[in-house]
Amino acid sequence: MKFKIDENISQSAAKFLVLKGFNAETVFYENIVGIDDSELIKICSKEKRCLITLDSDFTNTLVYTHQKIILESFI
């Protein structure tokens, strides 16, 4: 599984996933910090990545229909 780590998640989370053998990229690494949520979802969908975020805006399933969003509160 491929992951995209949002700016509100520690970069150490991405490092941990990579060490465990996952393909994980961060919005910091890609220099897209502050990107609009709808654009971020488009990128994740295009790259077939699961977004890991703390952003509760993504809970609105009427707006964000991308099926691969993990809302974390413990990372």
Secondary structure, 3 states (H helix, E strand, C coil): CEEEECCCCCHHHHHHHHHCCCEEEECCCCCCCCCCHHHHHHHHHHHCCEEEECCHHHHCCCCCCCCCEEECCCC
